[in-house]
Amino acid sequence: MNATGTEQVLEERRGWWRRRWVMWTGAAFVLVGIAGALLVAWGLRQIQPMLRKKVVETLSARFNSPVELDRLSLSMTKDVIVSGGGLRILYLAGPTKPDARPNAPPMLIVDNFEFRTGWRELLKPTTRLVTVKVNGLRVDIPPKGQRGDEDNPKRKGQPVLDRIECTNAKVVLETNKPGKVPLEFAISSLVLTDVGAKKPLNYAAVLVNPKPVGNVRSTGHFGPWQDDNPRDTPMDGNYEFTEADLSSIHGIEGTLASKGRFAGTLGEIAVEGVADVPAFRLDVSEHALPLHTEFQAVVDGMTGDTRLDSVRARVGRSELTATGSVTRAVGAPGHTTDLRVVMERGRIEDMLTLSLKGSPALMRGALATKAHIQVPPGLVSVSRKMRLEGTFAIHDALLNNEKMQQQLNAMSERARGNPNLANAQDAETVASSLSGTFSQADAVMTIPQLDYQMPGAQVTMTGHIELVGSRYEFHGKVRTAATASQMTTGWKSLLLIPFDGLLKKNGAGVELPIQMTGVGSAYDLRLDFPHNTGISVGGTSPAK
């Protein structure tokens, strides 16, 4: 074999050994990788119970409470990701009597959670968690006397949290008052940042408001939590409530938008804001009016009770002020509203538009009223369950129906002794004044005293208005300045002269019984003799 052949054989052998070396080296790497993966898997299995034990011990030490954790798992990337679920903490403040609430539900439940941290952070005495994600949180806070005392000192080594993201949460405030149901807050999303035990945390939340249905978006500060008295925990922020459907409150309709700010403590939150309903309507009417409200209130965040210090509202062209309260009802779900309302610059046509069917409203004029309003809880409509008591005065009142107003003008001319002007086309347009008292229950407004005055005549009546159906009926007396003979002309006047003395009564030229009935904008006014003679003194044909 020549030298060239020998070199070729040697080169082939060297290539064969290189290939074998690469193959064995690759196989070794594969085996090392498999061994490493098995080692990591084994290590994770070893670490998971240790980590689970640390989580349970940390939470148990923090809350001095038994802690249960159904599942916990680890995954390795650049950081350590811990996920788990079925977390239950029996107490949120150290109990002085562990058996104080037998068979009570856990005070904190978490369906699922996940947090991320570094390996070095995980092994430190104080673990820093950048982000904690929580889904399905439920916090059940018992009455103060059953929470136990936080008598254990704050322990070192508690995790430091930078950010908590929570979805689908619910906070339940229990009560020991007989007949009162727990207060529940549904929170669709909540983000807490800069979380620290000794300083306020920042929050951004979206709460689900039950009535009216809608989302409330709020940002602000909360804390630090006051263990000795949670009511003293400070808080502040801004809120925005938009596209709230008022039809979820039976009996009213409209879309509400409100915004404002609040500050104070959890037990006494001062709130101020504005609210607008472009088309506010009651179910007893066919008409809507714009409603604008500015308010200042104090809210007890532990009970949900609200004290309304100042409410300034404008509905249509009418302005009113109110004070009162909205408190959780006893013995039934819902709230009781109690208001004292004063309207000094109102319009009667606005109130009639909201409360009665028919268009236009029967009357227009300036309205002043004072009323006490109570709205108890219940599933019936607001107009049916609302209770009212008050007084009213209407000035410069005119009827919106031109024909009816002309008839009223004619009546006034006759009552003043000017019968020749009664049918004149250019007869004076007379404005009337009304005053009286009223009460309302079961959607029926009762007016036990109605004083109606127009030039030449005074009317006193009593009656009621059915808001459902817009029917009304009044009975009373009319007293005129002129005598019977002075209210007519020609031979009718001569015939009535002998009866003037008979018809005069209590200083009036004539005093006669009358009745007024109607539906919506139509009315019928006639003499109210026994068995009804059918003699009409003005108005339309009798309402059907």
C-alpha positions in Angstrom: 0.0 0.0 0.0 1.4 3.3 -0.9 1.6 6.3 1.3 -1.4 7.9 -0.2 -3.6 4.9 0.6 -2.3 4.7 4.2 -3.2 8.4 4.8 -6.7 7.8 3.4 -7.3 4.9 5.8 -6.1 6.9 8.7 -8.3 9.8 7.8 -11.4 7.5 7.6 -10.6 6.1 11.0 -10.2 9.6 12.6 -13.6 10.6 11.0 -15.2 7.4 12.5 -13.9 8.2 16.0 -15.0 11.9 15.7 -18.5 10.7 14.8 -18.5 8.2 17.6 -17.3 11.0 20.0 -20.1 13.4 18.9 -22.7 10.6 19.2 -21.6 9.7 22.7 -21.2 13.3 23.7 -24.8 14.0 22.5 -26.1 10.9 24.3 -24.4 12.0 27.4 -26.0 15.5 27.2 -29.4 13.8 26.6 -28.9 11.6 29.6 -27.8 14.6 31.7 -30.9 16.5 30.5 -33.2 13.7 31.4 -31.5 13.3 34.7 -31.8 17.0 35.3 -35.5 17.1 34.4 -36.1 14.1 36.7 -34.1 15.9 39.3 -36.1 19.1 38.9 -39.4 17.1 38.9 -38.2 15.4 42.1 -37.1 18.7 43.5 -40.4 20.3 42.8 -42.2 17.4 44.4 -40.0 17.9 47.5 -40.4 21.7 47.5 -44.2 21.8 47.0 -45.0 20.3 50.4 -42.5 22.6 52.0 -43.9 25.6 50.2 -47.5 24.6 51.0 -46.5 24.3 54.6 -44.9 27.7 54.6 -48.0 29.3 53.0 -50.3 27.7 55.6 -48.0 28.5 58.5 -47.6 32.2 57.4 -51.3 32.7 57.0 -52.1 30.9 60.2 -49.6 33.0 62.1 -50.9 36.3 60.6 -54.5 35.7 61.4 -54.1 33.4 64.4 -56.5 31.1 62.7 -56.7 27.6 61.3 -56.0 27.6 57.6 -56.9 25.0 54.9 -55.4 24.8 51.5 -56.8 22.2 49.1 -54.1 22.4 46.3 -50.9 24.1 45.5 -48.5 23.6 42.5 -45.2 25.1 41.2 -44.0 25.8 37.7 -40.5 26.9 36.8 -39.6 29.6 34.2 -37.3 32.5 34.8 -39.3 32.9 38.1 -41.2 30.6 40.3 -44.9 30.6 39.7 -47.1 29.3 42.5 -50.8 28.5 41.9 -53.4 27.0 44.1 -57.0 27.0 45.3 -59.4 26.0 47.9 -57.9 28.4 50.5 -60.0 28.8 53.7 -59.2 31.0 56.7 -61.5 30.6 59.7 -60.8 33.8 61.4 -59.6 37.2 60.2 -58.8 38.5 63.7 -57.3 36.4 66.4 -60.2 34.7 68.3 -60.3 34.8 72.0 -62.8 32.0 71.9 -62.2 29.6 69.0 -65.6 28.1 69.5 -67.4 31.5 69.5 -69.1 30.8 66.2 -69.9 27.1 65.9 -70.7 25.9 62.4 -69.8 29.4 61.1 -68.5 29.7 57.5 -64.8 30.6 56.9 -64.2 34.3 57.1 -62.1 34.2 53.9 -62.4 31.8 51.0 -60.3 31.9 47.8 -61.2 29.7 44.8 -58.0 30.2 42.9 -54.8 32.2 43.3 -51.4 32.6 41.6 -48.3 34.5 42.5 -44.8 34.9 41.0 -41.5 35.3 42.8 -37.8 34.6 42.3 -35.9 31.7 43.7 -33.8 33.9 45.9 -36.9 35.8 47.2 -38.6 32.5 48.0 -35.7 31.4 50.2 -35.5 34.7 52.2 -37.1 35.1 55.6 -39.3 37.8 54.1 -40.7 36.8 50.7 -41.4 39.5 48.2 -44.3 38.8 45.8 -44.6 41.1 42.8 -48.1 40.2 41.7 -50.8 38.1 43.4 -53.8 37.1 41.3 -57.0 36.0 43.1 -60.2 34.7 41.6 -63.4 33.9 43.5 -62.7 35.7 46.8 -65.3 35.7 49.5 -64.8 37.6 52.8 -67.4 37.0 55.5 -67.0 39.5 58.4 -69.1 38.7 61.5 -70.5 41.3 63.9 -67.8 43.1 65.9 -68.5 41.2 69.1 -67.9 37.9 67.4 -64.6 38.8 65.6 -62.3 38.1 68.4 -59.3 40.3 69.5 -56.1 40.8 67.6 -53.9 40.1 70.6 -51.0 38.6 68.8 -48.1 40.9 67.8 -47.3 41.4 64.2 -44.8 38.7 63.2 -41.7 39.2 61.2 -41.3 37.3 57.9 -44.7 38.0 56.5 -44.7 38.3 52.7 -44.4 41.7 51.1 -47.0 42.3 48.3 -46.5 44.8 45.5 -49.8 44.2 43.7 -53.0 42.2 44.2 -55.3 41.6 41.3 -58.7 40.2 42.4 -61.7 39.2 40.2 -65.2 37.9 41.1 -65.1 38.9 44.8 -67.8 39.3 47.4 -67.6 40.9 50.8 -70.4 40.0 53.3 -70.9 42.0 56.5 -72.8 40.0 59.0 -75.1 41.7 61.6 -76.3 40.7 65.0 -79.4 42.9 64.8 -82.6 40.8 64.7 -84.4 40.9 61.4 -81.5 42.5 59.4 -80.0 40.6 56.5 -76.3 40.6 55.9 -74.9 43.4 53.7 -73.2 42.1 50.5 -70.8 43.9 48.1 -70.1 42.3 44.8 -66.8 43.3 43.3 -66.1 42.3 39.7 -62.5 43.5 39.7 -60.1 45.0 42.3 -56.5 46.0 41.9 -54.5 46.8 45.0 -51.0 48.3 44.7 -48.3 49.5 47.2 -49.7 47.1 49.7 -48.3 47.6 53.2 -49.6 46.9 56.7 -48.7 50.3 58.0 -49.6 52.6 55.2 -52.6 53.2 52.9 -52.9 51.1 49.8 -54.0 52.3 46.4 -57.0 50.6 44.8 -58.9 50.6 41.6 -62.2 48.8 41.7 -65.3 48.0 39.7 -68.3 47.2 42.0 -71.6 45.7 40.9 -74.4 47.9 42.3 -77.5 45.8 42.8 -80.2 48.6 42.6 -80.1 50.3 40.3 -78.1 47.7 38.3 -74.8 49.1 37.0 -71.1 49.2 37.6 -69.4 51.6 39.9 -65.8 52.5 39.1 -63.7 53.8 41.9 -60.1 54.7 42.6 -58.5 55.9 45.8 -56.7 54.9 49.0 -57.7 52.5 51.7 -56.1 51.8 55.1 -54.1 51.1 57.0 -56.6 48.6 58.5 -57.4 49.2 62.1 -57.6 45.9 63.9 -59.0 47.2 67.1 -61.9 49.0 65.4 -62.3 48.5 61.6 -64.8 51.4 61.5 -61.8 53.7 62.1 -60.0 52.5 58.9 -59.4 55.6 56.7 -60.4 55.7 53.0 -60.9 58.2 50.2 -61.4 58.2 46.5 -63.5 59.2 43.5 -66.3 57.2 41.9 -68.2 57.1 38.6 -71.5 55.4 38.1 -72.8 55.3 34.5 -75.5 53.7 32.4 -77.4 52.6 35.6 -80.8 51.1 34.6 -83.4 52.5 37.0 -86.0 50.0 35.8 -84.4 47.5 38.2 -86.2 49.5 40.9 -89.8 48.5 40.3 -91.9 51.5 39.5 -89.4 54.0 38.0 -87.6 54.2 34.7 -84.6 56.0 33.3 -80.8 55.8 32.9 -78.8 57.3 35.7 -75.2 58.7 35.6 -73.5 59.9 38.8 -70.0 60.9 39.8 -68.4 62.3 42.9 -65.8 61.9 45.7 -65.7 60.6 49.2 -63.4 60.6 52.2 -63.5 59.6 55.9 -63.4 56.3 57.7 -65.1 53.0 56.9 -67.7 53.8 59.6 -68.4 57.4 58.5 -67.7 58.2 54.8 -68.5 61.7 53.7 -69.8 61.6 50.1 -70.6 64.4 47.7 -71.6 64.2 44.1 -74.0 64.8 41.3 -76.5 62.5 39.5 -78.5 63.0 36.3 -81.4 61.1 34.7 -82.2 62.7 31.3 -85.6 61.0 31.1 -87.0 60.1 34.6 -90.4 58.5 34.7 -92.8 56.9 37.1 -94.8 53.8 36.0 -98.2 55.6 36.7 -97.5 58.2 34.0 -96.7 58.2 30.3 -94.3 61.1 30.5 -90.7 61.6 31.5 -88.8 64.7 32.7 -85.1 65.4 33.2 -83.8 65.0 36.8 -80.6 66.6 38.1 -79.4 66.1 41.7 -76.6 67.4 43.8 -76.1 65.7 47.2 -74.0 65.5 50.3 -74.3 62.4 52.5 -72.6 60.3 55.2 -72.4 56.5 54.6 -71.7 53.9 57.2 -69.6 51.4 55.2 -70.1 48.7 57.8 -73.9 48.7 57.6 -74.7 50.5 54.3 -76.9 53.0 56.1 -76.8 56.5 54.6 -77.6 59.9 56.1 -78.6 62.5 53.5 -77.5 65.8 54.8 -78.3 67.9 51.7 -80.0 67.0 48.5 -80.7 69.7 45.9 -82.7 68.4 42.9 -84.3 69.9 39.8 -87.0 67.9 38.0 -88.2 69.6 34.9 -88.5 73.3 36.0 -89.1 72.5 39.6 -86.4 72.8 42.3 -86.5 71.1 45.7 -84.3 70.4 48.7 -84.4 67.3 50.9 -82.8 65.7 54.0 -83.3 62.3 55.4 -81.9 58.8 55.4 -81.7 55.5 53.6 -81.3 52.5 56.0 -81.3 48.8 55.7 -84.7 47.4 56.5 -85.5 45.1 59.4 -87.2 41.8 58.6 -87.0 42.2 54.9 -84.4 42.7 52.1 -84.0 46.2 50.8 -83.9 49.6 52.3 -86.2 52.2 53.9 -86.1 55.7 52.6 -87.2 58.6 54.8 -87.1 62.1 53.4 -88.2 65.6 54.4 -88.8 67.6 51.2 -89.2 71.3 50.7 -90.1 72.8 47.3 -90.3 76.6 47.2 -89.9 77.1 43.5 -91.8 74.3 41.8 -94.3 73.9 39.0 -97.5 72.0 39.4 -97.4 70.9 35.7 -94.2 69.0 36.4 -95.7 67.1 39.3 -98.9 66.3 37.3 -96.8 65.2 34.3 -94.9 62.7 36.5 -97.9 61.4 38.4 -100.8 61.4 35.9 -101.5 60.2 32.4 -102.9 62.6 29.8 -101.3 65.4 27.9 -101.0 68.3 28.4 -101.1 68.4 32.2 -104.5 69.6 33.6 -103.0 72.8 35.2 -99.9 75.0 35.2 -98.7 77.3 37.9 -96.2 78.0 40.7 -96.0 75.3 43.4 -94.7 75.3 46.9 -94.9 72.2 49.1 -93.5 70.6 52.2 -93.7 66.8 52.5 -92.6 63.8 54.5 -91.8 60.9 52.2 -91.3 57.3 53.3 -90.6 54.4 50.9 -90.5 51.0 52.6 -88.8 47.9 51.1 -90.8 45.6 49.0 -91.3 44.2 45.5 -94.2 46.5 44.6 -93.7 49.6 42.6 -92.4 52.8 44.2 -95.7 54.7 43.4 -97.7 52.0 45.3 -95.5 51.6 48.4 -94.6 55.3 48.8 -96.2 57.1 51.8 -96.6 60.9 51.7 -97.9 63.6 54.1 -97.6 67.3 53.5 -99.0 70.7 52.5 -99.1 72.5 49.2 -99.9 75.9 47.7 -100.4 76.7 44.0 -100.3 80.3 42.8 -101.2 81.8 39.4 -102.8 78.6 38.2 -104.2 78.3 34.7 -105.9 75.4 33.0 -103.9 74.1 29.9 -107.1 73.3 28.0 -108.2 76.6 26.4 -111.9 75.7 26.4 -111.8 74.8 30.1 -110.0 78.0 30.9 -112.7 80.0 29.1 -115.4 78.3 31.1 -113.5 79.1 34.2 -113.2 82.8 33.1 -117.0 82.9 32.6 -117.6 81.4 36.0 -115.4 84.1 37.6 -117.2 86.9 35.8 -120.6 85.6 37.0 -119.4 85.1 40.5 -118.3 88.7 40.6 -121.6 89.9 39.3 -120.6 90.6 35.7 -122.8 88.2 33.7 -122.6 90.3 30.6 -118.9 89.6 30.3 -119.3 85.9 31.0 -119.5 84.9 27.3 -117.3 87.7 25.9 -114.4 86.6 23.7 -112.1 89.1 25.4 -113.1 88.2 28.9 -110.3 88.5 31.5 -108.2 85.4 31.9 -108.4 84.6 35.6 -105.6 82.8 37.5 -106.5 80.7 40.5 -104.9 79.8 43.8 -105.0 76.5 45.6 -103.8 75.3 48.9 -104.4 72.3 51.2 -103.0 69.2 52.8 -102.5 65.8 51.3 -101.4 62.2 52.1 -100.7 59.2 49.9 -100.8 55.5 50.4 -101.3 52.5 48.0 -101.0 54.9 45.0 -104.0 57.0 46.1 -103.5 60.6 47.1 -106.1 61.8 49.6 -106.7 65.6 49.9 -108.8 66.2 53.0 -108.7 69.9 52.6 -108.5 71.9 49.3 -109.1 75.6 49.2 -109.6 76.9 45.7 -109.8 80.7 45.1 -110.4 82.7 41.9 -111.7 86.2 41.5 -115.3 86.3 42.8 -115.5 82.7 44.1 -114.1 80.5 46.8 -114.2 76.7 46.7 -113.6 74.3 49.5 -113.4 70.6 48.6 -112.2 67.2 49.8 -111.3 64.3 47.5 -108.8 61.8 46.2 -106.6 61.1 43.1 -106.0 57.6 42.0 -102.5 57.6 40.5 -103.0 54.3 38.7 -105.7 55.2 36.1 -105.3 58.9 36.7 -108.9 59.3 38.1 -109.9 61.9 40.6 -113.1 62.8 42.4 -113.8 65.9 44.7 -116.8 67.1 46.5 -117.3 70.5 48.3 -118.9 73.9 48.2 -118.6 77.0 46.1 -119.2 80.5 47.6 -119.6 83.5 45.3 -119.4 87.2 45.9 -122.5 88.0 43.8 -126.0 86.9 44.6 -127.9 84.5 42.4 -129.8 87.3 40.6 -126.6 89.2 40.0 -125.0 86.2 38.2 -127.6 86.2 35.4 -129.3 88.7 33.0 -132.7 89.5 31.7 -135.9 87.7 33.0 -133.8 85.0 34.7 -132.3 87.7 37.0 -135.8 89.0 37.9 -137.0 85.5 38.7 -134.1 84.8 41.0 -134.3 88.1 43.1 -136.8 86.5 45.5 -134.4 83.6 46.1 -131.4 85.8 46.9 -132.0 85.8 50.6 -132.6 82.0 50.6 -129.4 81.2 48.8 -127.2 83.6 50.8 -125.2 81.8 53.5 -122.4 82.6 55.8 -121.8 86.0 54.2 -121.6 84.6 50.6 -123.9 85.7 47.8 -124.5 82.1 46.9 -123.3 78.8 48.5 -123.9 75.7 46.6 -122.6 72.1 46.7 -120.4 71.0 43.8 -118.5 68.0 42.6 -115.6 67.5 40.2 -114.6 64.3 38.6 -112.2 63.5 35.8 -109.6 61.3 34.1 -106.3 62.7 33.1 -106.7 66.1 31.6 -110.5 66.0 31.2 -112.8 67.0 34.1 -116.5 67.5 34.8 -117.7 70.1 37.3 -121.4 70.2 38.3 -123.7 70.9 41.1 -123.8 68.2 43.7 -127.4 68.0 44.8 -128.8 64.8 46.4 -129.5 62.2 43.7 -127.6 64.5 41.2 -129.8 66.7 39.2 -127.4 66.7 36.3 -127.1 70.5 36.3 -123.7 71.3 35.0 -121.9 74.5 36.0 -119.0 74.2 33.6 -116.4 71.8 32.3 -116.6 69.0 29.9 -119.1 66.2 29.7 -118.9 63.8 32.6 -115.7 61.7 32.5 -116.2 58.1 31.6 
